[in-house]
Each structure stands twice: as C-alpha cells, then as structure tokens.
Amino acid sequence: MNYRHAYHAGNFADVLKHAVLLALIEALKHKPAPFCVVDTHAGSGCYALDGMEAGKTGEYKDGIARLMFPDLGHGGGETLPPLLRRWLDSILALPGNEHGLKLYPGSPLQAAQAMRDTDSAQLCELHPEEAARLRELFRRDTRMHVHGRNGYEALKALLPPREKRGLVLIDPPYEAQEAEYRLIEQALKEALQRWPTGIYAVWYPIKRRSQVQPFLRWLAHCGAKRVLRAELLVHGDDSPLRLNGSGMAIVNAPWQLDETLREPLRALARLLGQEQPAQWTLDWLATEAAAVPAKSAKPARLPPGTRRR
C-alpha cells in the first residue's frame, strides 16, 4: 500500500515487462476471437516523467530514454528490432508526448493501446488514490473495467473471463519481499484450476538469485505444459541493496513467443547495460518437448549472452 510506481516508471524493468506484454497481446491478436487482459496490480495507468517522483529517482533515464536518445545510452531508436520499434512508437503517440517523452504509460494503458475494440480488460488496484486515477483515465473507454480490490482475490471472480481467451498479468510491488512469491504461487495454483488454458505473465525482481530460485523451481513443476522465462540483468545478481535485474515468467506461453522475444532481448541487453554489458536469459522452465523420448530430444543451443542456471 506504500508503493508508488511513479518513482520507477520507465526504468529498465518496465522496458522488459512492457515489451513482453506487447508481444503477448500481439500473439493473442493473431486470432479474430476477442480476448481479455486481467491486470492484478494495475497502478494508476500513466506516469509523468517530468513529475516530482520520476525526477527524484531518474530511473527512466537508464530505461526507456536509452531506447530514444543515443547520448543517454548505447544506441538509438534506429537500431531497434521491429517489436521494440512498435512499442516505442506507441508510447510516443500518446497525447502529451508530441514534443518529447513526458508521459510513460503503465501496463493498463499500454494494453488499451494494443487491444482491439472487441477486446476487454479487467484492472485491479487496491490503493484508493491509484484506483481513482485509473478510473479517470479510462472513464470513456468501455473496454476497460476498474476494480478497487485485491488482485489475487479478484482472480477468483474474474476467471475464466467470458471471452475464454486472454492473459493475466501479475505484477505486484513485492512489498512482502520473498513472501510475495508464496502469494503468487497460491494465486496461480487456483487460477490454473479455474482457467487452465489462460496465459499468465508474472513479473519478478532480481536482487539475489537465491531469492528467486525457489519460485522458478515451483513454476517448472506447476503443472503447466509450457513456462517460458525471459530475464535481463544490468548488475550482478548478488546484492539485496538494489534492483539488479528482472524477469518475466510466462505460463502457457503462446507458440513461438521465444522466437519473438529473442532479438528484442538481445537489443535490450546492448542498450540497457550499465557498468558492464547486460546479461539476458531466454529459456523454457517447462516445455512439452520435455515429454519427447531422450533419443529424439536435443538440448537447445542458447544464443550468445545467455546463461543456463
């Protein structure tokens, strides 16, 4: 309840999270049937990068700004893979960004920009002020439904959605630290029972690797046939004092999502590296291929820059 994403909007973790979100929505749009996006921790929906909060931390300068301005990063927009180019263009198209990057859209607004008229979203935000801003943001958009309630608990009522297709984004602030993972595990366990075919995308912070590993092991054995992991590390994963990296775990990942994300991850590692080149990981924690007999299954060759753990 004390967390304010405005201090961190547009940082390197947001860049990874929202690039993956766009890839997931684009995958859902390959079929004409409507889909639903459920956001369990929606926030206020849009953040002023020239505001007091973002100005105090300046985290966006090592995130979204590096994709735009060569003098702030290690490359410019012309180097971006198509997915990142489309994502950046959608941000710059926001009213208010006509003369430069002033606003950064949160997950709900980015989803709204990418969705079709026939699609819908269920947005959960427990903090009353943030929820009020979210309602104001979407007061004229009948596709977007705001719920001022605990997102984990809301999943019991919202799943499965009437569209029977879609995505659940779980992006908590991790105020409960390691205990948050247990909350996510319980929520995912119950959600998969209600809606086993839904896509579930979970963002997680990386400080010490040892804090994340139990959750990743749980995901590998959660019963889903496909669980994809995408991570980006800008610092070594051995300090609890700062955010060293972040990851996205995608349960029931769409077909070929790994191929869709490979070049964007490679580019982000190049553009967002800080003291040293960033490291990225893209691999399957669980896959249907694991059921293939050993003589037919060969270990995947990971691209340069990735690490097996």
C-alpha positions in Angstrom: 0.0 0.0 0.0 3.0 2.3 0.4 4.5 1.5 -3.1 4.3 4.2 -5.8 5.3 3.1 -9.2 5.7 6.8 -10.3 9.2 6.7 -8.8 10.2 3.8 -11.1 8.1 4.3 -14.2 10.0 3.7 -17.4 13.0 2.0 -15.8 14.8 -1.0 -17.3 12.4 -3.4 -15.6 9.4 -1.6 -17.1 11.0 -1.8 -20.5 11.4 -5.6 -20.3 7.9 -6.1 -18.8 6.1 -4.0 -21.3 8.0 -5.3 -24.4 6.8 -8.8 -23.3 3.3 -7.6 -22.7 3.1 -6.2 -26.2 4.4 -9.5 -27.6 1.7 -11.4 -25.7 -1.1 -9.1 -26.9 0.1 -9.3 -30.5 0.1 -13.1 -30.2 -3.5 -13.1 -29.0 -4.5 -10.8 -31.9 -3.4 -13.5 -34.4 -6.9 -15.0 -33.9 -10.0 -12.9 -34.6 -11.9 -14.0 -31.5 -12.0 -11.4 -28.6 -9.7 -11.8 -25.6 -9.5 -10.3 -22.1 -6.5 -8.9 -20.3 -6.6 -9.1 -16.5 -4.1 -6.9 -14.5 -3.9 -7.8 -10.8 -1.8 -4.8 -9.8 -2.7 -2.1 -12.3 -1.4 1.1 -10.7 -2.6 4.5 -11.9 -2.1 3.8 -15.6 0.1 6.7 -16.6 3.1 8.5 -15.1 4.6 11.9 -15.7 8.4 11.5 -16.3 8.8 15.2 -15.7 7.0 14.9 -12.3 8.4 15.0 -8.8 8.5 11.3 -8.3 10.2 10.3 -11.6 12.5 13.3 -11.3 13.6 12.3 -7.9 15.0 8.9 -9.0 15.6 9.5 -12.7 15.3 5.7 -13.3 13.7 6.2 -16.7 17.0 7.6 -17.9 18.5 4.2 -17.7 15.4 2.6 -19.2 13.0 4.0 -21.8 15.3 7.0 -22.5 18.1 4.8 -23.6 16.0 3.5 -26.5 15.3 7.0 -27.7 18.4 9.1 -27.2 21.9 7.9 -28.2 23.6 10.4 -25.8 21.9 8.7 -22.9 22.5 5.1 -23.8 24.4 2.9 -26.2 22.3 3.2 -29.3 19.4 4.9 -30.9 15.9 4.1 -32.0 17.1 3.2 -35.5 18.7 0.0 -34.1 15.6 -1.4 -32.5 14.1 -4.7 -33.6 10.5 -4.3 -35.0 8.8 -5.3 -31.7 10.6 -2.7 -29.8 10.1 -0.1 -32.5 6.4 -0.7 -32.4 6.4 -0.5 -28.7 8.4 2.8 -28.6 6.2 4.3 -31.3 3.1 3.6 -29.3 4.5 5.4 -26.3 5.5 8.4 -28.4 2.0 8.5 -29.9 0.4 9.3 -26.5 -1.2 12.7 -26.2 1.4 14.8 -24.3 4.4 13.2 -25.9 4.2 15.2 -29.1 7.3 17.3 -28.2 9.3 14.6 -26.4 8.9 11.9 -23.8 6.9 13.4 -21.0 4.5 10.6 -20.1 5.1 6.9 -19.6 2.1 4.5 -19.9 1.6 1.8 -17.3 0.5 -1.7 -18.3 -3.2 -0.9 -18.4 -2.7 2.0 -20.9 -0.3 0.0 -23.0 -2.7 -2.8 -23.1 -5.5 -0.4 -24.1 -3.4 0.9 -26.9 -2.7 -2.5 -28.3 -6.1 -4.1 -27.8 -8.9 -4.1 -30.4 -12.4 -2.7 -30.0 -13.8 -6.1 -29.3 -11.3 -7.0 -26.6 -11.6 -6.1 -22.9 -9.6 -5.6 -19.7 -10.2 -6.1 -16.0 -7.9 -3.9 -13.9 -7.4 -4.4 -10.2 -5.9 -1.8 -7.9 -6.2 -1.8 -4.2 -4.8 1.7 -3.4 -7.8 4.1 -3.5 -5.9 7.0 -5.0 -4.3 4.9 -7.7 -7.6 3.3 -8.5 -9.3 6.7 -8.7 -6.7 7.9 -11.2 -7.2 4.7 -13.2 -11.0 5.2 -13.4 -10.5 8.7 -14.6 -8.0 7.6 -17.2 -10.5 5.1 -18.7 -13.8 6.9 -18.0 -14.7 7.0 -21.7 -13.3 3.6 -22.6 -16.0 0.9 -22.2 -13.5 -1.9 -22.8 -11.6 -1.1 -19.6 -13.1 -2.1 -16.2 -11.5 -1.0 -12.9 -11.9 -2.9 -9.7 -10.7 -1.3 -6.4 -9.8 -4.6 -4.8 -7.0 -7.1 -4.1 -6.0 -8.5 -7.4 -5.2 -12.0 -6.1 -8.6 -12.3 -4.5 -10.3 -10.8 -7.6 -9.0 -13.7 -9.8 -11.5 -16.0 -8.1 -14.3 -13.9 -9.5 -12.8 -12.8 -12.8 -11.6 -16.2 -14.1 -12.3 -17.6 -16.5 -13.3 -14.4 -18.5 -16.4 -14.6 -20.7 -14.1 -14.4 -23.8 -12.4 -17.7 -22.7 -9.2 -16.3 -24.2 -6.6 -13.9 -22.8 -3.9 -13.0 -20.4 -3.4 -12.4 -16.7 -0.6 -10.0 -15.8 0.7 -10.4 -12.2 3.0 -7.5 -11.4 3.0 -6.9 -7.6 5.3 -4.4 -5.9 6.9 -7.1 -3.7 6.4 -5.2 -0.5 6.1 -8.5 1.2 9.5 -9.4 -0.4 10.1 -13.2 -0.5 6.6 -13.9 0.9 5.1 -12.4 -2.2 6.2 -15.4 -4.2 4.1 -17.7 -2.0 1.1 -15.4 -2.6 1.7 -15.7 -6.4 2.1 -19.4 -6.2 -1.2 -19.8 -4.4 -3.0 -17.4 -6.8 -1.6 -19.2 -9.8 -2.5 -22.6 -8.5 -6.1 -21.6 -8.0 -6.2 -19.7 -11.3 -4.9 -22.6 -13.3 -7.7 -24.8 -11.8 -10.3 -22.2 -12.9 -8.8 -21.4 -16.3 -6.1 -23.9 -17.3 -5.8 -22.5 -20.9 -5.2 -18.9 -19.9 -1.8 -17.2 -20.3 -0.2 -16.0 -17.1 2.7 -13.5 -17.2 4.4 -12.9 -13.9 7.0 -10.1 -13.4 9.6 -10.6 -10.7 12.6 -8.6 -9.4 16.1 -10.0 -9.2 18.3 -8.9 -6.3 19.9 -12.1 -5.0 19.5 -15.1 -7.3 18.8 -17.3 -4.2 15.6 -15.4 -3.5 14.2 -16.2 -6.9 15.2 -19.8 -7.4 12.5 -21.4 -5.3 9.8 -19.6 -7.3 11.3 -20.7 -10.6 11.5 -24.3 -9.4 7.8 -24.1 -8.4 6.9 -22.8 -11.9 8.8 -25.6 -13.5 6.5 -28.1 -11.7 3.2 -26.1 -11.5 1.5 -28.4 -14.0 1.6 -26.1 -17.0 2.9 -27.6 -20.2 4.8 -24.5 -21.2 6.6 -22.0 -19.0 8.9 -19.5 -20.6 11.4 -17.3 -18.7 12.8 -14.0 -20.0 15.3 -12.2 -17.8 17.5 -9.1 -18.1 20.3 -8.3 -15.6 22.1 -5.0 -15.6 24.1 -5.8 -12.4 25.3 -8.9 -10.8 22.5 -10.9 -9.2 24.2 -11.0 -5.7 23.2 -7.8 -3.8 20.0 -7.2 -1.9 20.5 -3.5 -1.8 19.3 -2.6 -5.4 17.3 -4.0 -8.2 19.9 -5.8 -10.3 17.5 -7.2 -12.9 14.1 -8.5 -13.5 12.3 -11.3 -15.2 9.0 -12.3 -16.8 7.7 -15.9 -16.4 5.0 -16.8 -18.9 2.8 -19.7 -18.1 1.1 -21.3 -21.1 3.3 -19.1 -23.4 2.0 -18.7 -26.9 3.6 -20.6 -29.8 6.9 -19.2 -30.9 7.0 -16.5 -28.2 10.6 -17.4 -27.5 11.5 -16.6 -31.1 9.5 -13.4 -31.0 11.5 -12.2 -27.9 15.0 -13.3 -28.8 16.1 -10.3 -30.8 14.4 -7.7 -28.6 16.2 -9.2 -25.5 19.5 -9.2 -27.3 18.9 -5.5 -28.2 17.9 -4.6 -24.7 21.0 -6.1 -23.3 23.0 -4.0 -25.6 21.1 -0.8 -25.0 20.5 -1.0 -21.2 23.8 -2.3 -19.9 25.3 -0.1 -17.2 28.7 -0.7 -15.6 29.1 -3.7 -18.0 27.1 -5.4 -20.8 23.7 -6.6 -19.5 23.1 -10.3 -19.4 19.9 -11.9 -20.7 18.3 -15.3 -20.4 15.5 -16.8 -22.5 14.7 -20.4 -21.8 11.9 -22.9 -21.0 11.3 -23.8 -17.4 8.8 -26.3 -18.6 8.0 -27.4 -22.1 6.0 -30.1 -23.9 9.3 -31.1 -25.6 10.4 -32.5 -22.2 8.0 -35.4 -22.8 9.8 -36.4 -26.0 12.0 -39.6 -25.6 15.6 -38.8 -24.9 16.8 -40.1 -28.2 14.7 -37.5 -30.0 15.2 -34.6 -27.7 18.3 -32.5 -28.1 19.3 -29.7 -25.7 18.7 -26.3 -27.2 21.7 -24.2 -28.1 21.3 -20.8 -26.3 22.3 -17.6 -28.2 25.5 -15.8 -27.1 24.8 -13.7 -24.0 22.5 -16.1 -22.3 23.4 -18.3 -19.3 22.0 -21.6 -18.1 21.2 -21.8 -14.5 
